[in-house]
């Protein structure tokens, strides 16, 4: 198992998606603040965007 720390600047969701796709990651694991579904759709969230646009599986932990 390899754990790596990266520091990148930009739109959070897009940076996560681009990094995962570029490096051919197997899984993205991320946390969620626990917003309601309505508020999440209205405001948007990083985890929501990553889940719908990443090529690899995404595990969101609450």
N, CA, C and O atoms as a Maestro MAE file, in Angstrom:
{
 s_m_m2io_version
 :::
 2.0.0
}

f_m_ct {
 s_m_title
 :::
 protein
 m_atom[248] {
  # First column is atom index #
  i_m_mmod_type
  r_m_x_coord
  r_m_y_coord
  r_m_z_coord
  i_m_residue_number
  s_m_chain_name
  s_m_pdb_residue_name
  s_m_pdb_atom_name
  i_m_atomic_number
  :::
  1 25 0.850 -1.166 0.000 1 A "UNK " " N  " 7
  2 3 0.000 0.000 0.000 1 A "UNK " " CA " 6
  3 2 0.899 1.234 0.000 1 A "UNK " " C  " 6
  4 15 1.889 1.297 0.729 1 A "UNK " " O  " 8
  5 25 0.543 2.199 -0.818 2 A "UNK " " N  " 7
  6 3 1.295 3.445 -0.914 2 A "UNK " " CA " 6
  7 2 0.392 4.600 -0.510 2 A "UNK " " C  " 6
  8 15 -0.712 4.752 -1.032 2 A "UNK " " O  " 8
  9 25 0.869 5.406 0.421 3 A "UNK " " N  " 7
  10 3 0.149 6.604 0.830 3 A "UNK " " CA " 6
  11 2 1.013 7.796 0.451 3 A "UNK " " C  " 6
  12 15 2.208 7.833 0.746 3 A "UNK " " O  " 8
  13 25 0.398 8.764 -0.204 4 A "UNK " " N  " 7
  14 3 1.137 9.915 -0.697 4 A "UNK " " CA " 6
  15 2 0.365 11.181 -0.358 4 A "UNK " " C  " 6
  16 15 -0.862 11.201 -0.445 4 A "UNK " " O  " 8
  17 25 1.067 12.225 0.026 5 A "UNK " " N  " 7
  18 3 0.450 13.514 0.311 5 A "UNK " " CA " 6
  19 2 0.771 14.484 -0.824 5 A "UNK " " C  " 6
  20 15 1.928 14.637 -1.215 5 A "UNK " " O  " 8
  21 25 -0.273 15.139 -1.348 6 A "UNK " " N  " 7
  22 3 -0.106 16.111 -2.426 6 A "UNK " " CA " 6
  23 2 -0.688 17.443 -1.987 6 A "UNK " " C  " 6
  24 15 -1.665 17.484 -1.238 6 A "UNK " " O  " 8
  25 25 -0.098 18.517 -2.445 7 A "UNK " " N  " 7
  26 3 -0.633 19.852 -2.205 7 A "UNK " " CA " 6
  27 2 -0.774 20.533 -3.556 7 A "UNK " " C  " 6
  28 15 0.214 20.803 -4.239 7 A "UNK " " O  " 8
  29 25 -2.024 20.808 -3.933 8 A "UNK " " N  " 7
  30 3 -2.292 21.440 -5.223 8 A "UNK " " CA " 6
  31 2 -3.252 22.596 -5.023 8 A "UNK " " C  " 6
  32 15 -4.015 22.625 -4.057 8 A "UNK " " O  " 8
  33 25 -3.208 23.545 -5.941 9 A "UNK " " N  " 7
  34 3 -4.053 24.730 -5.859 9 A "UNK " " CA " 6
  35 2 -5.054 24.701 -7.010 9 A "UNK " " C  " 6
  36 15 -4.701 24.360 -8.139 9 A "UNK " " O  " 8
  37 25 -6.305 25.061 -6.721 10 A "UNK " " N  " 7
  38 3 -7.331 25.129 -7.750 10 A "UNK " " CA " 6
  39 2 -8.690 24.754 -7.196 10 A "UNK " " C  " 6
  40 15 -8.868 24.629 -5.984 10 A "UNK " " O  " 8
  41 25 -9.635 24.578 -8.084 11 A "UNK " " N  " 7
  42 3 -10.974 24.140 -7.700 11 A "UNK " " CA " 6
  43 2 -10.868 22.742 -7.103 11 A "UNK " " C  " 6
  44 15 -10.380 21.826 -7.764 11 A "UNK " " O  " 8
  45 25 -11.317 22.567 -5.868 12 A "UNK " " N  " 7
  46 3 -11.120 21.319 -5.136 12 A "UNK " " CA " 6
  47 2 -11.564 20.091 -5.919 12 A "UNK " " C  " 6
  48 15 -10.790 19.153 -6.109 12 A "UNK " " O  " 8
  49 25 -12.795 20.104 -6.364 13 A "UNK " " N  " 7
  50 3 -13.318 18.919 -7.037 13 A "UNK " " CA " 6
  51 2 -12.568 18.627 -8.329 13 A "UNK " " C  " 6
  52 15 -12.266 17.470 -8.621 13 A "UNK " " O  " 8
  53 25 -12.265 19.655 -9.097 14 A "UNK " " N  " 7
  54 3 -11.577 19.442 -10.373 14 A "UNK " " CA " 6
  55 2 -10.152 18.947 -10.164 14 A "UNK " " C  " 6
  56 15 -9.678 18.098 -10.920 14 A "UNK " " O  " 8
  57 25 -9.466 19.458 -9.159 15 A "UNK " " N  " 7
  58 3 -8.111 18.999 -8.864 15 A "UNK " " CA " 6
  59 2 -8.114 17.531 -8.451 15 A "UNK " " C  " 6
  60 15 -7.249 16.767 -8.879 15 A "UNK " " O  " 8
  61 25 -9.072 17.134 -7.629 16 A "UNK " " N  " 7
  62 3 -9.171 15.729 -7.204 16 A "UNK " " CA " 6
  63 2 -9.444 14.834 -8.401 16 A "UNK " " C  " 6
  64 15 -8.796 13.799 -8.560 16 A "UNK " " O  " 8
  65 25 -10.394 15.219 -9.245 17 A "UNK " " N  " 7
  66 3 -10.748 14.417 -10.422 17 A "UNK " " CA " 6
  67 2 -9.569 14.310 -11.382 17 A "UNK " " C  " 6
  68 15 -9.236 13.215 -11.835 17 A "UNK " " O  " 8
  69 25 -8.936 15.437 -11.696 18 A "UNK " " N  " 7
  70 3 -7.800 15.437 -12.630 18 A "UNK " " CA " 6
  71 2 -6.627 14.611 -12.103 18 A "UNK " " C  " 6
  72 15 -5.998 13.872 -12.860 18 A "UNK " " O  " 8
  73 25 -6.332 14.734 -10.813 19 A "UNK " " N  " 7
  74 3 -5.227 13.978 -10.217 19 A "UNK " " CA " 6
  75 2 -5.501 12.481 -10.246 19 A "UNK " " C  " 6
  76 15 -4.618 11.693 -10.584 19 A "UNK " " O  " 8
  77 25 -6.715 12.089 -9.896 20 A "UNK " " N  " 7
  78 3 -7.071 10.667 -9.893 20 A "UNK " " CA " 6
  79 2 -7.027 10.086 -11.302 20 A "UNK " " C  " 6
  80 15 -6.545 8.970 -11.494 20 A "UNK " " O  " 8
  81 25 -7.520 10.824 -12.280 21 A "UNK " " N  " 7
  82 3 -7.519 10.338 -13.660 21 A "UNK " " CA " 6
  83 2 -6.107 10.274 -14.232 21 A "UNK " " C  " 6
  84 15 -5.760 9.320 -14.929 21 A "UNK " " O  " 8
  85 25 -5.295 11.283 -13.941 22 A "UNK " " N  " 7
  86 3 -3.933 11.338 -14.464 22 A "UNK " " CA " 6
  87 2 -3.074 10.198 -13.917 22 A "UNK " " C  " 6
  88 15 -2.262 9.627 -14.646 22 A "UNK " " O  " 8
  89 25 -3.247 9.871 -12.657 23 A "UNK " " N  " 7
  90 3 -2.427 8.858 -12.003 23 A "UNK " " CA " 6
  91 2 -3.074 7.478 -11.995 23 A "UNK " " C  " 6
  92 15 -2.537 6.546 -11.395 23 A "UNK " " O  " 8
  93 25 -4.211 7.340 -12.646 24 A "UNK " " N  " 7
  94 3 -4.910 6.058 -12.761 24 A "UNK " " CA " 6
  95 2 -5.160 5.423 -11.393 24 A "UNK " " C  " 6
  96 15 -4.848 4.251 -11.182 24 A "UNK " " O  " 8
  97 25 -5.726 6.202 -10.463 25 A "UNK " " N  " 7
  98 3 -6.025 5.704 -9.123 25 A "UNK " " CA " 6
  99 2 -7.149 4.672 -9.170 25 A "UNK " " C  " 6
  100 15 -7.989 4.691 -10.069 25 A "UNK " " O  " 8
  101 25 -7.149 3.776 -8.193 26 A "UNK " " N  " 7
  102 3 -8.173 2.737 -8.090 26 A "UNK " " CA " 6
  103 2 -9.393 3.194 -7.308 26 A "UNK " " C  " 6
  104 15 -10.501 2.714 -7.550 26 A "UNK " " O  " 8
  105 25 -9.200 4.119 -6.371 27 A "UNK " " N  " 7
  106 3 -10.280 4.532 -5.484 27 A "UNK " " CA " 6
  107 2 -9.996 5.928 -4.943 27 A "UNK " " C  " 6
  108 15 -8.857 6.269 -4.624 27 A "UNK " " O  " 8
  109 25 -11.057 6.727 -4.848 28 A "UNK " " N  " 7
  110 3 -10.981 8.020 -4.164 28 A "UNK " " CA " 6
  111 2 -11.809 7.877 -2.903 28 A "UNK " " C  " 6
  112 15 -12.983 7.511 -2.966 28 A "UNK " " O  " 8
  113 25 -11.206 8.164 -1.754 29 A "UNK " " N  " 7
  114 3 -11.925 8.113 -0.483 29 A "UNK " " CA " 6
  115 2 -11.937 9.517 0.094 29 A "UNK " " C  " 6
  116 15 -10.890 10.151 0.222 29 A "UNK " " O  " 8
  117 25 -13.118 10.002 0.441 30 A "UNK " " N  " 7
  118 3 -13.226 11.367 0.952 30 A "UNK " " CA " 6
  119 2 -14.350 11.480 1.964 30 A "UNK " " C  " 6
  120 15 -15.236 10.627 2.022 30 A "UNK " " O  " 8
  121 25 -14.307 12.534 2.757 31 A "UNK " " N  " 7
  122 3 -15.325 12.773 3.764 31 A "UNK " " CA " 6
  123 2 -16.428 13.680 3.250 31 A "UNK " " C  " 6
  124 15 -16.285 14.343 2.223 31 A "UNK " " O  " 8
  125 25 -17.529 13.694 3.984 32 A "UNK " " N  " 7
  126 3 -18.669 14.539 3.650 32 A "UNK " " CA " 6
  127 2 -19.089 15.297 4.902 32 A "UNK " " C  " 6
  128 15 -18.997 14.776 6.013 32 A "UNK " " O  " 8
  129 25 -19.548 16.520 4.715 33 A "UNK " " N  " 7
  130 3 -19.998 17.319 5.858 33 A "UNK " " CA " 6
  131 2 -21.406 16.941 6.290 33 A "UNK " " C  " 6
  132 15 -21.854 17.371 7.353 33 A "UNK " " O  " 8
  133 25 -22.107 16.157 5.502 34 A "UNK " " N  " 7
  134 3 -23.432 15.698 5.889 34 A "UNK " " CA " 6
  135 2 -24.558 16.663 5.583 34 A "UNK " " C  " 6
  136 15 -25.542 16.709 6.321 34 A "UNK " " O  " 8
  137 25 -24.441 17.435 4.516 35 A "UNK " " N  " 7
  138 3 -25.533 18.330 4.121 35 A "UNK " " CA " 6
  139 2 -26.719 17.499 3.637 35 A "UNK " " C  " 6
  140 15 -26.555 16.361 3.196 35 A "UNK " " O  " 8
  141 25 -27.909 18.078 3.725 36 A "UNK " " N  " 7
  142 3 -29.087 17.393 3.204 36 A "UNK " " CA " 6
  143 2 -28.972 17.294 1.690 36 A "UNK " " C  " 6
  144 15 -28.237 18.058 1.064 36 A "UNK " " O  " 8
  145 25 -29.700 16.353 1.106 37 A "UNK " " N  " 7
  146 3 -29.642 16.145 -0.341 37 A "UNK " " CA " 6
  147 2 -30.079 17.409 -1.073 37 A "UNK " " C  " 6
  148 15 -29.459 17.786 -2.067 37 A "UNK " " O  " 8
  149 25 -31.134 18.071 -0.602 38 A "UNK " " N  " 7
  150 3 -31.625 19.288 -1.247 38 A "UNK " " CA " 6
  151 2 -30.565 20.391 -1.206 38 A "UNK " " C  " 6
  152 15 -30.292 21.034 -2.220 38 A "UNK " " O  " 8
  153 25 -29.976 20.604 -0.043 39 A "UNK " " N  " 7
  154 3 -28.966 21.647 0.091 39 A "UNK " " CA " 6
  155 2 -27.735 21.315 -0.745 39 A "UNK " " C  " 6
  156 15 -27.124 22.203 -1.338 39 A "UNK " " O  " 8
  157 25 -27.373 20.034 -0.790 40 A "UNK " " N  " 7
  158 3 -26.220 19.604 -1.576 40 A "UNK " " CA " 6
  159 2 -26.436 19.880 -3.063 40 A "UNK " " C  " 6
  160 15 -25.517 20.322 -3.753 40 A "UNK " " O  " 8
  161 25 -27.648 19.619 -3.559 41 A "UNK " " N  " 7
  162 3 -27.956 19.878 -4.962 41 A "UNK " " CA " 6
  163 2 -28.014 21.375 -5.251 41 A "UNK " " C  " 6
  164 15 -27.594 21.821 -6.318 41 A "UNK " " O  " 8
  165 25 -28.532 22.143 -4.307 42 A "UNK " " N  " 7
  166 3 -28.669 23.578 -4.489 42 A "UNK " " CA " 6
  167 2 -27.309 24.279 -4.421 42 A "UNK " " C  " 6
  168 15 -26.981 25.085 -5.292 42 A "UNK " " O  " 8
  169 25 -26.539 23.980 -3.414 43 A "UNK " " N  " 7
  170 3 -25.255 24.638 -3.192 43 A "UNK " " CA " 6
  171 2 -24.138 23.918 -3.929 43 A "UNK " " C  " 6
  172 15 -23.212 24.556 -4.431 43 A "UNK " " O  " 8
  173 25 -24.216 22.609 -3.998 44 A "UNK " " N  " 7
  174 3 -23.154 21.800 -4.581 44 A "UNK " " CA " 6
  175 2 -22.145 21.422 -3.521 44 A "UNK " " C  " 6
  176 15 -22.029 22.097 -2.498 44 A "UNK " " O  " 8
  177 25 -21.417 20.353 -3.757 45 A "UNK " " N  " 7
  178 3 -20.386 19.952 -2.817 45 A "UNK " " CA " 6
  179 2 -19.260 19.279 -3.589 45 A "UNK " " C  " 6
  180 15 -19.452 18.786 -4.700 45 A "UNK " " O  " 8
  181 25 -18.098 19.272 -2.982 46 A "UNK " " N  " 7
  182 3 -16.940 18.662 -3.608 46 A "UNK " " CA " 6
  183 2 -17.183 17.168 -3.787 46 A "UNK " " C  " 6
  184 15 -16.948 16.633 -4.870 46 A "UNK " " O  " 8
  185 25 -17.650 16.489 -2.745 47 A "UNK " " N  " 7
  186 3 -17.850 15.042 -2.840 47 A "UNK " " CA " 6
  187 2 -18.890 14.695 -3.907 47 A "UNK " " C  " 6
  188 15 -18.727 13.708 -4.624 47 A "UNK " " O  " 8
  189 25 -19.953 15.492 -4.022 48 A "UNK " " N  " 7
  190 3 -20.992 15.245 -5.022 48 A "UNK " " CA " 6
  191 2 -20.419 15.350 -6.434 48 A "UNK " " C  " 6
  192 15 -20.687 14.499 -7.282 48 A "UNK " " O  " 8
  193 25 -19.632 16.395 -6.683 49 A "UNK " " N  " 7
  194 3 -19.034 16.583 -8.004 49 A "UNK " " CA " 6
  195 2 -18.038 15.472 -8.334 49 A "UNK " " C  " 6
  196 15 -18.014 14.958 -9.453 49 A "UNK " " O  " 8
  197 25 -17.217 15.108 -7.345 50 A "UNK " " N  " 7
  198 3 -16.229 14.051 -7.577 50 A "UNK " " CA " 6
  199 2 -16.929 12.719 -7.855 50 A "UNK " " C  " 6
  200 15 -16.519 11.983 -8.752 50 A "UNK " " O  " 8
  201 25 -17.974 12.407 -7.098 51 A "UNK " " N  " 7
  202 3 -18.703 11.151 -7.296 51 A "UNK " " CA " 6
  203 2 -19.246 11.028 -8.711 51 A "UNK " " C  " 6
  204 15 -19.260 9.937 -9.280 51 A "UNK " " O  " 8
  205 25 -19.691 12.134 -9.278 52 A "UNK " " N  " 7
  206 3 -20.341 12.086 -10.586 52 A "UNK " " CA " 6
  207 2 -19.393 12.280 -11.767 52 A "UNK " " C  " 6
  208 15 -19.794 12.050 -12.908 52 A "UNK " " O  " 8
  209 25 -18.152 12.694 -11.530 53 A "UNK " " N  " 7
  210 3 -17.257 12.969 -12.639 53 A "UNK " " CA " 6
  211 2 -15.958 12.165 -12.641 53 A "UNK " " C  " 6
  212 15 -15.231 12.182 -13.634 53 A "UNK " " O  " 8
  213 25 -15.656 11.472 -11.561 54 A "UNK " " N  " 7
  214 3 -14.420 10.677 -11.511 54 A "UNK " " CA " 6
  215 2 -14.602 9.378 -12.286 54 A "UNK " " C  " 6
  216 15 -15.698 8.821 -12.345 54 A "UNK " " O  " 8
  217 25 -13.513 8.908 -12.874 55 A "UNK " " N  " 7
  218 3 -13.562 7.653 -13.629 55 A "UNK " " CA " 6
  219 2 -13.438 6.430 -12.730 55 A "UNK " " C  " 6
  220 15 -13.856 5.338 -13.115 55 A "UNK " " O  " 8
  221 25 -12.871 6.598 -11.539 56 A "UNK " " N  " 7
  222 3 -12.715 5.474 -10.620 56 A "UNK " " CA " 6
  223 2 -13.802 5.546 -9.547 56 A "UNK " " C  " 6
  224 15 -14.465 6.574 -9.407 56 A "UNK " " O  " 8
  225 25 -13.989 4.472 -8.795 57 A "UNK " " N  " 7
  226 3 -14.983 4.490 -7.709 57 A "UNK " " CA " 6
  227 2 -14.635 5.542 -6.642 57 A "UNK " " C  " 6
  228 15 -13.464 5.835 -6.399 57 A "UNK " " O  " 8
  229 25 -15.681 6.102 -6.010 58 A "UNK " " N  " 7
  230 3 -15.519 7.094 -4.965 58 A "UNK " " CA " 6
  231 2 -16.241 6.602 -3.722 58 A "UNK " " C  " 6
  232 15 -17.415 6.237 -3.792 58 A "UNK " " O  " 8
  233 25 -15.547 6.588 -2.570 59 A "UNK " " N  " 7
  234 3 -16.156 6.205 -1.314 59 A "UNK " " CA " 6
  235 2 -16.256 7.451 -0.453 59 A "UNK " " C  " 6
  236 15 -15.245 8.066 -0.115 59 A "UNK " " O  " 8
  237 25 -17.495 7.823 -0.097 60 A "UNK " " N  " 7
  238 3 -17.725 9.008 0.736 60 A "UNK " " CA " 6
  239 2 -18.096 8.552 2.135 60 A "UNK " " C  " 6
  240 15 -19.038 7.780 2.321 60 A "UNK " " O  " 8
  241 25 -17.343 9.039 3.125 61 A "UNK " " N  " 7
  242 3 -17.564 8.655 4.519 61 A "UNK " " CA " 6
  243 2 -18.178 9.827 5.252 61 A "UNK " " C  " 6
  244 15 -17.704 10.958 5.138 61 A "UNK " " O  " 8
  245 25 -19.235 9.560 6.006 62 A "UNK " " N  " 7
  246 3 -19.882 10.625 6.785 62 A "UNK " " CA " 6
  247 2 -19.461 10.551 8.215 62 A "UNK " " C  " 6
  248 15 -19.898 11.363 9.030 62 A "UNK " " O  " 8
  :::
 }
 m_bond[247] {
  # First column is bond index #
  i_m_from
  i_m_to
  i_m_order
  :::
  1 1 2 1
  2 2 3 1
  3 3 4 2
  4 3 5 1
  5 5 6 1
  6 6 7 1
  7 7 8 2
  8 7 9 1
  9 9 10 1
  10 10 11 1
  11 11 12 2
  12 11 13 1
  13 13 14 1
  14 14 15 1
  15 15 16 2
  16 15 17 1
  17 17 18 1
  18 18 19 1
  19 19 20 2
  20 19 21 1
  21 21 22 1
  22 22 23 1
  23 23 24 2
  24 23 25 1
  25 25 26 1
  26 26 27 1
  27 27 28 2
  28 27 29 1
  29 29 30 1
  30 30 31 1
  31 31 32 2
  32 31 33 1
  33 33 34 1
  34 34 35 1
  35 35 36 2
  36 35 37 1
  37 37 38 1
  38 38 39 1
  39 39 40 2
  40 39 41 1
  41 41 42 1
  42 42 43 1
  43 43 44 2
  44 43 45 1
  45 45 46 1
  46 46 47 1
  47 47 48 2
  48 47 49 1
  49 49 50 1
  50 50 51 1
  51 51 52 2
  52 51 53 1
  53 53 54 1
  54 54 55 1
  55 55 56 2
  56 55 57 1
  57 57 58 1
  58 58 59 1
  59 59 60 2
  60 59 61 1
  61 61 62 1
  62 62 63 1
  63 63 64 2
  64 63 65 1
  65 65 66 1
  66 66 67 1
  67 67 68 2
  68 67 69 1
  69 69 70 1
  70 70 71 1
  71 71 72 2
  72 71 73 1
  73 73 74 1
  74 74 75 1
  75 75 76 2
  76 75 77 1
  77 77 78 1
  78 78 79 1
  79 79 80 2
  80 79 81 1
  81 81 82 1
  82 82 83 1
  83 83 84 2
  84 83 85 1
  85 85 86 1
  86 86 87 1
  87 87 88 2
  88 87 89 1
  89 89 90 1
  90 90 91 1
  91 91 92 2
  92 91 93 1
  93 93 94 1
  94 94 95 1
  95 95 96 2
  96 95 97 1
  97 97 98 1
  98 98 99 1
  99 99 100 2
  100 99 101 1
  101 101 102 1
  102 102 103 1
  103 103 104 2
  104 103 105 1
  105 105 106 1
  106 106 107 1
  107 107 108 2
  108 107 109 1
  109 109 110 1
  110 110 111 1
  111 111 112 2
  112 111 113 1
  113 113 114 1
  114 114 115 1
  115 115 116 2
  116 115 117 1
  117 117 118 1
  118 118 119 1
  119 119 120 2
  120 119 121 1
  121 121 122 1
  122 122 123 1
  123 123 124 2
  124 123 125 1
  125 125 126 1
  126 126 127 1
  127 127 128 2
  128 127 129 1
  129 129 130 1
  130 130 131 1
  131 131 132 2
  132 131 133 1
  133 133 134 1
  134 134 135 1
  135 135 136 2
  136 135 137 1
  137 137 138 1
  138 138 139 1
  139 139 140 2
  140 139 141 1
  141 141 142 1
  142 142 143 1
  143 143 144 2
  144 143 145 1
  145 145 146 1
  146 146 147 1
  147 147 148 2
  148 147 149 1
  149 149 150 1
  150 150 151 1
  151 151 152 2
  152 151 153 1
  153 153 154 1
  154 154 155 1
  155 155 156 2
  156 155 157 1
  157 157 158 1
  158 158 159 1
  159 159 160 2
  160 159 161 1
  161 161 162 1
  162 162 163 1
  163 163 164 2
  164 163 165 1
  165 165 166 1
  166 166 167 1
  167 167 168 2
  168 167 169 1
  169 169 170 1
  170 170 171 1
  171 171 172 2
  172 171 173 1
  173 173 174 1
  174 174 175 1
  175 175 176 2
  176 175 177 1
  177 177 178 1
  178 178 179 1
  179 179 180 2
  180 179 181 1
  181 181 182 1
  182 182 183 1
  183 183 184 2
  184 183 185 1
  185 185 186 1
  186 186 187 1
  187 187 188 2
  188 187 189 1
  189 189 190 1
  190 190 191 1
  191 191 192 2
  192 191 193 1
  193 193 194 1
  194 194 195 1
  195 195 196 2
  196 195 197 1
  197 197 198 1
  198 198 199 1
  199 199 200 2
  200 199 201 1
  201 201 202 1
  202 202 203 1
  203 203 204 2
  204 203 205 1
  205 205 206 1
  206 206 207 1
  207 207 208 2
  208 207 209 1
  209 209 210 1
  210 210 211 1
  211 211 212 2
  212 211 213 1
  213 213 214 1
  214 214 215 1
  215 215 216 2
  216 215 217 1
  217 217 218 1
  218 218 219 1
  219 219 220 2
  220 219 221 1
  221 221 222 1
  222 222 223 1
  223 223 224 2
  224 223 225 1
  225 225 226 1
  226 226 227 1
  227 227 228 2
  228 227 229 1
  229 229 230 1
  230 230 231 1
  231 231 232 2
  232 231 233 1
  233 233 234 1
  234 234 235 1
  235 235 236 2
  236 235 237 1
  237 237 238 1
  238 238 239 1
  239 239 240 2
  240 239 241 1
  241 241 242 1
  242 242 243 1
  243 243 244 2
  244 243 245 1
  245 245 246 1
  246 246 247 1
  247 247 248 2
  :::
 }
}
